[in-house]
Structure formats: C-alpha cells, structure tokens
Amino acid sequence: MFGFAKLKEHRELVTRMADALSVDLEEAEQRGTLTPEDVDVMVERCVGCLEAEACKCTLAATAPGSATQAPDYCRNKDQFVVLRRN
C-alpha cells in the first residue's frame, strides 16, 4: 500500500494535470461521467508512474487550461482524452 503523503502528492498531480487540460474532475463526477472510485484509480495509476518529477516540471511550465493533451508518459492519458470529449 502507498503512504498518505505519496497518495496526496499524486492526487495533486492528477488534479493539476486535469486543470492543465481543462478537465473538471468534480463536474465529471456530478455528471456521472466519473465516479470517486475512478478518480482513486487514476491516482493509483499515477503513483505507479516513474515520471513524477518530469510531470511536476511539465505542470510547473503549463498554465491551467493551456495543455492540449497529457504527456505520452502519463498513465492517465487515455482517461483524460475521454474526459475531454465529455
């Protein structure tokens, strides 16, 4: 199992990536496009990524709403594509 600090760090990365892509995770949950469990799975996928530092650098240089796609290394890239369509 993952420690609380690691889960918190990666939840923040998922949220920041969603913001960069103009994906509102809370709105998606309200619409029923995404469940809280789906978000947990996204966070767990992120925890397993070996590119967290690269992701932090990418997000630091990316304004909210300015990204057109997640980086190729992002384990949630496909999920973000689906969420952007909805």
Secondary structure, 3 states (H helix, E strand, C coil): CCCHHHHHHHHHHHHHHHHHCCCCHHHHHHHCCCCHHHHHHHHHHHHCCCCHHHHHHHHHCCCCCCCCCCCCCCCCHHHHHHHHHC
